[in-house]
Amino acid sequence: MSIDLNTRTLPELYHDLAQTGLPRRLLQLAHDEDLGPESRDITAELVADASRSVATIRARQPATVAGIACLPDLLDVFRVSLEASVLAADGERVDRGEAVASLTGRLADLVRVERTLLNLLGRLSGIATRTHEFAARIPESCSLLDTRKTTPGLRTLEKYAVRCGGGRLHRIGLNDAVLIKDNHIAHMEDTELTAFIERASAHGRAADAAFVEIEVDTLDQLGAVLATPPEAVDFILLDNMTNEQLRTAVRMRNAANHRAKLEASGGITLETIAAVAETGVERVSVGSLTHQARSIDFGLDIDAA
C-alpha cells in the first residue's frame, strides 16, 4: 500500500512531495519567468556586490504560514548565497506585522529572490489560512480534505499548504488512487455497477492504489454500492446531497454494516460546513480551499547589516 501522506509530519510531507521533483520544477519556472534565459536582474546590477544587508519578511495581515519549507530550494534554484533564519514555522499562526523569516547576504541577491519568495508565501499561506478557517468549524471526528481543483503546476505545494492549515490530502493525482466518478459510469446500467466496482477494486489493489472510492449522486446509487462486498470500497463520495440526504446515507451505511467511510462534497462553504459535518459523515472535501483562496500580503524590508 502507498504511504499515507496524512500520517507524515509537515517536514516529512514536504520532503516526500519534493522527491517528486515537481516543486523544484515550479521554482525553476518562476526563476525563468522573472530572470529570463540569461538569469539576469538588470536593476540589481547597479547594486555593489559587497553590499551586505538583512531582509525581514513580515506578514501584513493575520495568517497561517505555509511555504517556509520551500526556502532552501528557492535559494538554491535562484543561485544566491543567502543565510536564512526561520522565525515562524509552516502551520503556525502569525499576527499582522509578525516576522516569519529573515535573510542575510548581498543586497543584489535579496532583491533577486524577493518577488518570487513573497508570491509563493502569499499564495500558500492564503490556502493554509482558508483551510484553517474551515477546519476550525468542524469536530475532530470529521476530516477536512482538499480536491484536485488546484493551480496547474502548483498542486504539490498547494496540497502541502492545506496540511499546514489543518486539512488532509485527498489523492494527489489520477495515478495514486481509484476514484470512480459519474462520468466513468455514465454509460452503465445499474445492473453493471456492482461488477464494475468489484473489478475496479481489484485493479486498484493490484496497482497499489492508496484507496478505492466511488461517487454517488443519489441514495439509490448508494444502495447499489452498499450491496457490494464491504472490502471493495474504502470511501463513498456523496455528491451535492442535502443534509437530510446525508443523514439518510449515514443510516443506510450503518444499517448495511458497511466499512466504507462517507465523504460529503459539492458547494460546501464556511457557512454550511458545520451543519454538513453534523450529519455524521466522516469526511468533507472542499474544492474552494485551493481555488478560492486569497493570497496573504507579505512584505520584505531590507536594512543594512
C-alpha positions as a Python dict, from the first residue, in 0.01 Angstrom:
ca = {
    (1, 'M'): (0, 0, 0),
    (2, 'S'): (124, 351, -77),
    (3, 'I'): (241, 572, 209),
    (4, 'D'): (-42, 768, 367),
    (5, 'L'): (85, 1125, 335),
    (6, 'N'): (-161, 1237, 601),
    (7, 'T'): (39, 1049, 864),
    (8, 'R'): (356, 1244, 784),
    (9, 'T'): (474, 1547, 979),
    (10, 'L'): (494, 1869, 779),
    (11, 'P'): (874, 1843, 729),
    (12, 'E'): (835, 1480, 622),
    (13, 'L'): (548, 1571, 391),
    (14, 'Y'): (744, 1847, 218),
    (15, 'H'): (1036, 1608, 174),
    (16, 'D'): (808, 1344, 21),
    (17, 'L'): (647, 1593, -216),
    (18, 'A'): (983, 1746, -308),
    (19, 'Q'): (1106, 1399, -404),
    (20, 'T'): (867, 1409, -699),
    (21, 'G'): (1075, 1692, -846),
    (22, 'L'): (763, 1899, -908),
    (23, 'P'): (829, 2179, -654),
    (24, 'R'): (1177, 2233, -791),
    (25, 'R'): (1047, 2241, -1149),
    (26, 'L'): (797, 2505, -1041),
    (27, 'L'): (1071, 2712, -879),
    (28, 'Q'): (1282, 2682, -1192),
    (29, 'L'): (990, 2811, -1397),
    (30, 'A'): (949, 3101, -1154),
    (31, 'H'): (1321, 3174, -1193),
    (32, 'D'): (1299, 3171, -1570),
    (33, 'E'): (991, 3393, -1592),
    (34, 'D'): (1145, 3656, -1361),
    (35, 'L'): (1511, 3649, -1466),
    (36, 'G'): (1486, 3526, -1825),
    (37, 'P'): (1715, 3288, -2013),
    (38, 'E'): (2028, 3482, -1910),
    (39, 'S'): (1936, 3472, -1538),
    (40, 'R'): (1974, 3849, -1523),
    (41, 'D'): (1840, 4121, -1294),
    (42, 'I'): (1937, 4440, -1479),
    (43, 'T'): (1849, 4674, -1193),
    (44, 'A'): (2038, 4468, -934),
    (45, 'E'): (2350, 4504, -1147),
    (46, 'L'): (2364, 4864, -1024),
    (47, 'V'): (2399, 4746, -664),
    (48, 'A'): (2752, 4698, -528),
    (49, 'D'): (2827, 4328, -485),
    (50, 'A'): (2992, 4393, -150),
    (51, 'S'): (2679, 4545, -4),
    (52, 'R'): (2556, 4315, 273),
    (53, 'S'): (2207, 4351, 416),
    (54, 'V'): (1944, 4182, 629),
    (55, 'A'): (1592, 4133, 498),
    (56, 'T'): (1297, 4055, 724),
    (57, 'I'): (979, 3900, 584),
    (58, 'R'): (668, 4003, 775),
    (59, 'A'): (301, 3920, 745),
    (60, 'R'): (91, 4227, 677),
    (61, 'Q'): (-224, 4052, 798),
    (62, 'P'): (-308, 3762, 1032),
    (63, 'A'): (-230, 3430, 865),
    (64, 'T'): (-147, 3064, 892),
    (65, 'V'): (202, 3029, 748),
    (66, 'A'): (283, 2795, 459),
    (67, 'G'): (577, 2789, 220),
    (68, 'I'): (873, 2840, 454),
    (69, 'A'): (982, 2483, 377),
    (70, 'C'): (1041, 2588, 16),
    (71, 'L'): (1300, 2848, 113),
    (72, 'P'): (1618, 2633, 82),
    (73, 'D'): (1508, 2503, -260),
    (74, 'L'): (1419, 2853, -379),
    (75, 'L'): (1757, 2995, -278),
    (76, 'D'): (1934, 2706, -448),
    (77, 'V'): (1738, 2737, -774),
    (78, 'F'): (1796, 3114, -784),
    (79, 'R'): (2166, 3054, -716),
    (80, 'V'): (2201, 3308, -437),
    (81, 'S'): (2420, 3294, -128),
    (82, 'L'): (2186, 3398, 149),
    (83, 'E'): (2165, 3288, 511),
    (84, 'A'): (1808, 3212, 609),
    (85, 'S'): (1662, 3216, 961),
    (86, 'V'): (1312, 3077, 1015),
    (87, 'L'): (1114, 3278, 1267),
    (88, 'A'): (772, 3114, 1217),
    (89, 'A'): (734, 2755, 1102),
    (90, 'D'): (482, 2632, 848),
    (91, 'G'): (147, 2572, 1017),
    (92, 'E'): (195, 2845, 1277),
    (93, 'R'): (-50, 3133, 1320),
    (94, 'V'): (103, 3482, 1298),
    (95, 'D'): (-39, 3826, 1360),
    (96, 'R'): (-10, 4135, 1144),
    (97, 'G'): (345, 4267, 1150),
    (98, 'E'): (497, 3943, 1281),
    (99, 'A'): (821, 3827, 1119),
    (100, 'V'): (827, 3480, 960),
    (101, 'A'): (1185, 3469, 829),
    (102, 'S'): (1499, 3673, 775),
    (103, 'L'): (1763, 3659, 504),
    (104, 'T'): (2120, 3789, 523),
    (105, 'G'): (2351, 3843, 229),
    (106, 'R'): (2428, 4059, -70),
    (107, 'L'): (2165, 4317, -147),
    (108, 'A'): (2166, 4210, -512),
    (109, 'D'): (2076, 3853, -410),
    (110, 'L'): (1800, 3969, -178),
    (111, 'V'): (1619, 4169, -444),
    (112, 'R'): (1673, 3884, -691),
    (113, 'V'): (1456, 3644, -490),
    (114, 'E'): (1219, 3894, -328),
    (115, 'R'): (916, 3879, -556),
    (116, 'T'): (911, 3501, -611),
    (117, 'L'): (952, 3442, -237),
    (118, 'L'): (667, 3677, -147),
    (119, 'N'): (443, 3539, -423),
    (120, 'L'): (498, 3183, -301),
    (121, 'L'): (448, 3261, 67),
    (122, 'G'): (140, 3469, -12),
    (123, 'R'): (-29, 3204, -223),
    (124, 'L'): (46, 2908, 3),
    (125, 'S'): (-30, 3095, 324),
    (126, 'G'): (-360, 3207, 172),
    (127, 'I'): (-456, 2844, 122),
    (128, 'A'): (-338, 2746, 470),
    (129, 'T'): (-530, 3036, 625),
    (130, 'R'): (-851, 2948, 442),
    (131, 'T'): (-811, 2582, 534),
    (132, 'H'): (-765, 2676, 900),
    (133, 'E'): (-1093, 2871, 889),
    (134, 'F'): (-1280, 2567, 755),
    (135, 'A'): (-1110, 2318, 988),
    (136, 'A'): (-1198, 2527, 1293),
    (137, 'R'): (-1570, 2480, 1221),
    (138, 'I'): (-1588, 2101, 1226),
    (139, 'P'): (-1526, 1841, 1500),
    (140, 'E'): (-1212, 1627, 1505),
    (141, 'S'): (-1428, 1326, 1420),
    (142, 'C'): (-1477, 1468, 1069),
    (143, 'S'): (-1182, 1514, 833),
    (144, 'L'): (-1147, 1815, 602),
    (145, 'L'): (-998, 1725, 265),
    (146, 'D'): (-885, 1912, -43),
    (147, 'T'): (-951, 1822, -410),
    (148, 'R'): (-769, 1832, -743),
    (149, 'K'): (-906, 2183, -809),
    (150, 'T'): (-559, 2329, -789),
    (151, 'T'): (-349, 2571, -993),
    (152, 'P'): (-172, 2383, -1276),
    (153, 'G'): (188, 2323, -1174),
    (154, 'L'): (127, 2421, -811),
    (155, 'R'): (-61, 2113, -692),
    (156, 'T'): (200, 1956, -467),
    (157, 'L'): (271, 2286, -290),
    (158, 'E'): (-96, 2383, -265),
    (159, 'K'): (-177, 2047, -110),
    (160, 'Y'): (114, 2094, 129),
    (161, 'A'): (-42, 2427, 225),
    (162, 'V'): (-372, 2251, 301),
    (163, 'R'): (-191, 2030, 552),
    (164, 'C'): (-30, 2341, 702),
    (165, 'G'): (-380, 2476, 763),
    (166, 'G'): (-505, 2164, 937),
    (167, 'G'): (-668, 1989, 641),
    (168, 'R'): (-593, 1648, 496),
    (169, 'L'): (-489, 1541, 149),
    (170, 'H'): (-719, 1364, -92),
    (171, 'R'): (-547, 1190, -381),
    (172, 'I'): (-257, 1384, -533),
    (173, 'G'): (-341, 1290, -892),
    (174, 'L'): (-506, 1034, -1115),
    (175, 'N'): (-216, 795, -1063),
    (176, 'D'): (-233, 725, -691),
    (177, 'A'): (-592, 621, -612),
    (178, 'V'): (-911, 487, -768),
    (179, 'L'): (-1197, 738, -769),
    (180, 'I'): (-1494, 629, -978),
    (181, 'K'): (-1688, 942, -1073),
    (182, 'D'): (-2018, 986, -1253),
    (183, 'N'): (-1851, 1023, -1593),
    (184, 'H'): (-1676, 688, -1552),
    (185, 'I'): (-2005, 502, -1514),
    (186, 'A'): (-2241, 727, -1712),
    (187, 'H'): (-2278, 464, -1986),
    (188, 'M'): (-2358, 178, -1749),
    (189, 'E'): (-2686, 21, -1650),
    (190, 'D'): (-2745, -15, -1275),
    (191, 'T'): (-2707, -390, -1310),
    (192, 'E'): (-2350, -343, -1434),
    (193, 'L'): (-2239, -124, -1146),
    (194, 'T'): (-2171, -393, -887),
    (195, 'A'): (-1948, -595, -1118),
    (196, 'F'): (-1763, -280, -1226),
    (197, 'I'): (-1696, -176, -865),
    (198, 'E'): (-1554, -517, -782),
    (199, 'R'): (-1333, -509, -1093),
    (200, 'A'): (-1218, -154, -1015),
    (201, 'S'): (-1137, -254, -658),
    (202, 'A'): (-926, -550, -768),
    (203, 'H'): (-750, -333, -1026),
    (204, 'G'): (-676, -64, -769),
    (205, 'R'): (-537, -305, -511),
    (206, 'A'): (-313, -460, -775),
    (207, 'A'): (-191, -113, -876),
    (208, 'D'): (-104, -28, -513),
    (209, 'A'): (-367, 247, -509),
    (210, 'A'): (-391, 448, -187),
    (211, 'F'): (-766, 384, -171),
    (212, 'V'): (-1075, 295, -372),
    (213, 'E'): (-1362, 545, -376),
    (214, 'I'): (-1683, 584, -572),
    (215, 'E'): (-1901, 892, -621),
    (216, 'V'): (-2279, 864, -599),
    (217, 'D'): (-2539, 1130, -678),
    (218, 'T'): (-2849, 958, -539),
    (219, 'L'): (-2946, 738, -246),
    (220, 'D'): (-3046, 465, -494),
    (221, 'Q'): (-2689, 460, -623),
    (222, 'L'): (-2565, 447, -265),
    (223, 'G'): (-2784, 144, -204),
    (224, 'A'): (-2627, -31, -503),
    (225, 'V'): (-2276, 43, -373),
    (226, 'L'): (-2363, -83, -25),
    (227, 'A'): (-2468, -413, -184),
    (228, 'T'): (-2110, -476, -295),
    (229, 'P'): (-1863, -668, -75),
    (230, 'P'): (-1754, -441, 215),
    (231, 'E'): (-1386, -473, 126),
    (232, 'A'): (-1440, -342, -227),
    (233, 'V'): (-1471, 27, -142),
    (234, 'D'): (-1289, 241, 116),
    (235, 'F'): (-1484, 566, 70),
    (236, 'I'): (-1816, 669, -82),
    (237, 'L'): (-1841, 1026, -209),
    (238, 'L'): (-2187, 1176, -163),
    (239, 'D'): (-2201, 1449, -423),
    (240, 'N'): (-2425, 1755, -385),
    (241, 'M'): (-2666, 1593, -141),
    (242, 'T'): (-2882, 1783, 106),
    (243, 'N'): (-2813, 1747, 476),
    (244, 'E'): (-3123, 1529, 512),
    (245, 'Q'): (-2996, 1303, 235),
    (246, 'L'): (-2656, 1288, 406),
    (247, 'R'): (-2819, 1181, 733),
    (248, 'T'): (-3016, 915, 546),
    (249, 'A'): (-2697, 797, 378),
    (250, 'V'): (-2528, 756, 716),
    (251, 'R'): (-2823, 548, 842),
    (252, 'M'): (-2816, 333, 527),
    (253, 'R'): (-2443, 268, 561),
    (254, 'N'): (-2476, 181, 928),
    (255, 'A'): (-2772, -49, 865),
    (256, 'A'): (-2578, -229, 593),
    (257, 'N'): (-2283, -269, 833),
    (258, 'H'): (-2056, -150, 552),
    (259, 'R'): (-1697, -46, 629),
    (260, 'A'): (-1682, 242, 379),
    (261, 'K'): (-1649, 592, 521),
    (262, 'L'): (-1878, 858, 380),
    (263, 'E'): (-1750, 1181, 224),
    (264, 'A'): (-1969, 1483, 153),
    (265, 'S'): (-1875, 1719, -127),
    (266, 'G'): (-2021, 1985, -353),
    (267, 'G'): (-2062, 2357, -289),
    (268, 'I'): (-1968, 2342, 78),
    (269, 'T'): (-1893, 2684, 228),
    (270, 'L'): (-1772, 2829, 557),
    (271, 'E'): (-2135, 2892, 644),
    (272, 'T'): (-2254, 2537, 572),
    (273, 'I'): (-1965, 2309, 665),
    (274, 'A'): (-2057, 2274, 1034),
    (275, 'A'): (-2408, 2151, 953),
    (276, 'V'): (-2268, 1909, 693),
    (277, 'A'): (-2022, 1763, 944),
    (278, 'E'): (-2302, 1718, 1198),
    (279, 'T'): (-2486, 1478, 965),
    (280, 'G'): (-2247, 1201, 1067),
    (281, 'V'): (-2025, 1179, 757),
    (282, 'E'): (-1660, 1110, 833),
    (283, 'R'): (-1511, 1329, 561),
    (284, 'V'): (-1585, 1659, 387),
    (285, 'S'): (-1397, 1761, 72),
    (286, 'V'): (-1389, 2128, -27),
    (287, 'G'): (-1251, 2248, -359),
    (288, 'S'): (-1255, 2611, -254),
    (289, 'L'): (-971, 2551, -9),
    (290, 'T'): (-747, 2599, -309),
    (291, 'H'): (-944, 2752, -595),
    (292, 'Q'): (-1098, 3035, -391),
    (293, 'A'): (-810, 3112, -155),
    (294, 'R'): (-687, 3472, -145),
    (295, 'S'): (-316, 3539, -113),
    (296, 'I'): (-180, 3673, 214),
    (297, 'D'): (12, 4001, 192),
    (298, 'F'): (376, 3965, 300),
    (299, 'G'): (640, 4233, 288),
    (300, 'L'): (1021, 4216, 270),
    (301, 'D'): (1202, 4500, 445),
    (302, 'I'): (1577, 4549, 394),
    (303, 'D'): (1815, 4707, 643),
    (304, 'A'): (2192, 4736, 630),
    (305, 'A'): (2365, 4459, 826),
}
